[in-house]
């Protein structure tokens, strides 16, 4: 039958099916697209992972006796493991820190190898203080989308029929999640899109409760927005090019801009202090220019590549302002890199 409706999924369910729900989903395959479909900051330069490692060592030293309870270093979303290797190289030069930590990764891809213990879910992580790093992890969490249409909110759906996949609106008026910003809801206009990522609240609560109970810090780096915002941010990347999110199903990276405001609100509700910074300012405060000059001195033939990497990581025209850095801490002391 022409145009027969075969089935429909929420955008959240569609993202989950494409990225993680099945053995052949994008992030569960051995040939996941890092380096093929897209490039993350650790793939751009070793400086990124090195500076993050220095940040955690500095945090450990600043905590004094409180650091005694922090015994696990955890990376969320490992990818190919480039950042883990760069950080491990720095940690190895600081035996007090290195010997105090057990190393863990949380990733749905069973093929990852970071030299530590691999977990597919957070529930198997140790009960102690945590140092957590998450680079481009939260943007892959499935999101729900709501569209304001003819005076009512409706959830955006993915419809499958004999012609393929397409977006459509749910037939029923949607009940909006309580986590959405009230100002955005009240200022609704035709075709306005609001996004809500349920797992942001899950991770925000988990990290905040763990840090407040046992101690530690969480450092989150991702692209997104710090204040409530509206708009459709769902995007797909395949072989370095943007493509339509409903094409190349399971063979393209899907992501959404991280709602840092939602994550921050959840963490605060559970007792954490939240510090935010743009990636460029954060890396400059950590000394990326000095590190770049040291690398150039040791590798003068790579000066152009090192300068370009520094520019890509810090410039407002590149990743510098698009990517945000958030620190969750049980301590109100401003962490290194977050000065105004």
C-alpha positions in Angstrom: 0.0 0.0 0.0 1.5 3.4 -1.0 2.8 5.5 1.9 1.7 2.8 4.4 2.8 3.7 7.9 5.1 0.9 9.0 6.2 2.3 12.3 7.2 5.3 14.3 9.8 6.1 17.0 10.5 9.2 19.1 13.7 11.0 18.1 15.1 9.7 21.4 14.4 6.1 20.5 15.7 6.6 17.0 19.0 8.0 18.3 19.3 5.1 20.7 18.7 2.5 18.0 21.2 4.1 15.7 23.9 4.7 18.3 23.8 2.0 21.0 20.8 -0.3 21.2 22.1 -3.1 18.9 25.4 -4.9 18.3 25.7 -3.2 14.9 24.8 0.3 16.3 27.3 3.0 15.6 29.1 3.2 18.9 29.2 -0.6 19.5 31.1 -1.4 16.4 34.8 -1.9 16.3 35.1 0.5 13.4 33.4 3.4 15.1 33.8 6.6 13.2 36.4 8.4 15.3 39.1 9.6 12.9 36.9 8.5 9.9 33.7 10.4 10.4 34.7 13.1 12.8 37.7 14.4 14.8 37.6 15.2 18.5 40.0 17.5 20.4 42.3 14.7 21.5 42.7 13.6 17.9 43.6 17.2 17.0 46.5 17.4 19.4 48.1 15.6 22.3 48.1 18.9 24.2 44.4 18.5 25.0 44.7 15.3 27.0 48.0 16.4 28.6 46.5 19.6 29.9 43.5 17.8 31.3 45.8 15.4 33.1 47.6 18.3 34.6 44.3 19.8 35.7 43.4 16.6 37.7 46.8 16.4 39.3 46.5 20.0 40.3 43.0 19.3 41.7 44.4 16.3 43.7 47.1 18.4 45.2 44.7 21.2 46.1 42.3 18.8 47.9 45.0 17.9 50.5 43.7 15.2 52.9 40.3 15.2 51.2 42.0 13.5 48.2 42.6 10.4 50.3 39.1 9.2 49.5 39.5 9.7 45.7 40.7 6.4 44.4 39.2 6.0 40.9 39.9 7.9 37.7 37.1 7.4 35.2 36.7 8.4 31.6 33.2 8.4 30.1 33.1 7.6 26.4 36.6 6.5 25.4 36.4 6.4 21.6 39.7 5.2 20.2 41.5 5.9 23.5 43.7 8.8 22.3 43.0 11.0 25.3 43.5 8.2 27.7 46.9 7.5 26.3 47.9 11.2 26.5 46.7 11.5 30.0 48.3 8.3 31.2 51.7 9.5 29.9 51.4 12.6 32.2 50.0 10.6 35.1 53.0 8.3 34.9 55.3 11.2 35.7 53.4 11.9 39.0 53.7 8.7 41.0 51.8 10.0 44.1 48.7 10.6 41.9 49.2 7.6 39.7 49.6 5.0 42.4 46.6 6.4 44.3 44.3 5.8 41.4 42.6 2.8 39.8 41.7 3.5 36.2 38.3 2.9 34.7 36.4 3.5 31.4 32.6 3.6 30.8 31.8 2.9 27.2 29.2 0.7 25.5 31.8 -0.4 22.9 33.4 -3.6 24.2 36.4 -3.1 21.9 37.9 -0.2 23.8 41.3 -0.7 25.5 42.6 2.1 27.8 44.7 -0.1 30.1 42.2 0.1 32.9 39.0 -1.7 33.8 36.2 -1.4 31.3 32.5 -0.9 32.3 29.5 -0.8 30.1 27.5 1.0 32.7 28.2 3.2 35.7 26.5 0.8 38.2 29.7 -1.4 38.3 32.1 1.5 39.2 33.8 1.4 42.6 32.3 3.1 45.6 34.9 5.7 46.4 35.8 9.2 45.4 35.9 9.8 41.7 37.8 11.9 39.3 35.7 11.9 36.1 36.5 13.2 32.6 34.0 13.2 29.8 34.9 14.7 26.4 32.2 14.6 23.8 30.2 12.0 25.7 27.0 13.9 26.6 26.3 15.1 23.1 25.7 11.5 22.1 22.9 11.0 24.7 19.5 10.5 22.9 17.2 13.5 23.1 13.5 14.2 22.8 12.3 17.0 20.6 9.1 19.0 21.0 7.6 21.2 18.3 5.1 24.0 18.9 2.5 23.6 16.2 -0.9 25.4 15.9 -1.1 26.3 19.5 0.1 23.0 21.1 3.3 21.1 21.8 3.8 17.8 20.0 6.7 15.4 20.1 8.7 15.0 17.0 8.7 11.5 15.6 10.6 9.4 13.1 8.2 7.7 10.7 9.0 4.7 8.6 7.0 3.9 5.5 7.5 2.3 2.1 9.4 5.4 1.0 11.9 5.4 3.8 12.2 7.6 6.9 10.8 11.0 7.6 10.1 13.4 10.5 6.5 13.9 11.6 4.7 15.3 14.6 2.9 13.0 17.1 -0.9 13.0 16.9 -1.4 13.7 20.6 -0.7 16.9 22.4 2.6 16.3 24.4 3.1 16.7 28.1 6.4 18.6 28.4 9.1 17.3 30.8 9.4 19.4 33.9 13.1 19.9 33.2 12.4 22.3 30.3 12.9 26.0 30.9 9.6 27.7 31.8 10.6 30.9 29.9 11.1 29.0 26.7 7.7 27.2 27.1 5.9 30.4 27.8 7.4 32.2 24.8 6.4 29.4 22.4 6.0 30.4 18.8 5.0 28.4 15.7 7.5 25.6 14.8 9.7 26.4 17.8 11.7 23.3 18.9 12.7 22.4 22.4 15.0 19.6 23.2 15.2 17.5 26.4 17.8 14.8 27.2 16.5 12.6 30.0 19.9 11.0 30.6 21.4 14.3 31.4 19.4 14.3 34.6 20.4 10.7 35.3 24.1 11.5 34.9 23.9 14.8 36.7 22.3 13.2 39.8 24.7 10.2 39.7 27.8 12.3 39.6 26.6 14.9 42.1 25.6 12.3 44.7 28.9 10.4 44.3 31.0 13.5 44.6 29.2 14.9 47.5 29.3 11.6 49.4 32.8 10.4 48.6 34.6 13.4 47.2 36.3 14.2 43.8 35.7 16.2 40.7 34.0 15.8 37.3 35.2 17.6 34.2 32.9 17.7 31.3 33.8 19.1 27.8 31.3 19.2 25.0 29.7 21.4 22.5 26.4 23.0 23.6 24.9 26.0 25.4 25.2 27.3 29.0 21.9 29.2 29.1 18.5 27.8 28.2 18.0 27.7 24.4 15.6 26.5 21.8 16.2 25.1 18.3 16.8 21.8 16.5 20.4 20.8 17.1 20.2 17.2 15.9 23.0 16.6 13.4 24.7 13.7 11.6 28.3 13.4 10.4 29.6 10.8 8.1 33.2 10.8 6.7 33.7 14.3 7.8 30.6 15.7 6.1 27.2 16.7 7.5 24.4 14.5 6.2 20.7 14.2 6.9 20.0 12.5 10.3 17.6 10.0 8.7 20.1 8.8 6.1 23.0 6.3 6.6 21.1 4.8 9.5 23.6 3.3 12.0 26.5 4.4 9.8 26.7 8.1 10.8 27.4 9.8 14.1 24.3 11.5 15.6 24.6 14.2 18.2 22.8 17.1 19.8 24.1 20.3 21.5 24.4 19.6 25.3 22.1 21.6 27.5 24.6 22.5 30.2 21.9 24.5 32.0 19.9 21.3 32.5 22.9 19.4 33.7 24.0 22.2 36.0 20.5 22.5 37.5 20.4 18.8 38.2 23.9 18.8 39.8 23.0 21.7 42.0 19.8 20.1 43.2 21.9 17.2 44.5 24.4 19.4 46.3 27.2 20.1 43.9 28.9 23.4 43.0 29.0 24.0 39.3 31.7 26.0 37.4 31.6 26.8 33.7 34.0 28.1 31.1 34.5 28.2 27.4 37.0 25.7 26.1 39.4 28.3 24.6 39.6 30.3 27.9 39.9 27.1 29.9 42.9 25.8 27.8 44.6 29.2 27.8 44.4 29.4 31.6 45.9 25.9 31.7 48.8 27.1 29.6 48.2 25.7 26.2 50.3 28.4 24.5 53.3 27.6 26.6 52.9 23.9 26.0 52.6 24.6 22.2 55.9 26.5 22.3 57.6 23.7 24.1 56.4 21.2 21.5 57.6 23.5 18.7 61.0 23.8 20.4 61.3 20.0 20.5 59.8 19.6 17.0 60.5 22.7 14.9 59.5 20.9 11.7 56.0 20.6 13.1 55.5 24.2 14.0 52.7 24.9 11.5 50.7 21.8 12.6 51.1 22.6 16.3 50.1 26.3 15.7 47.1 25.1 13.8 46.1 22.6 16.5 46.3 25.3 19.1 44.2 27.6 17.0 41.5 25.0 16.4 41.2 24.2 20.1 41.1 27.7 21.4 39.9 30.2 18.7 36.3 31.5 18.9 36.1 30.9 15.2 36.8 27.2 15.8 36.2 25.1 19.0 37.1 27.8 21.5 33.6 29.1 22.2 31.4 26.4 20.7 32.7 23.9 23.2 32.1 24.4 26.9 33.8 23.1 30.0 31.9 22.3 33.2 33.3 21.2 36.6 31.2 19.6 39.2 32.6 19.8 42.7 31.5 19.3 46.3 33.8 22.2 47.1 33.0 25.9 46.4 36.6 26.8 45.7 37.0 27.9 42.1 39.0 25.2 40.2 42.0 26.0 38.0 40.9 27.2 34.6 37.6 28.7 35.7 38.7 32.2 36.6 36.6 34.9 35.0 
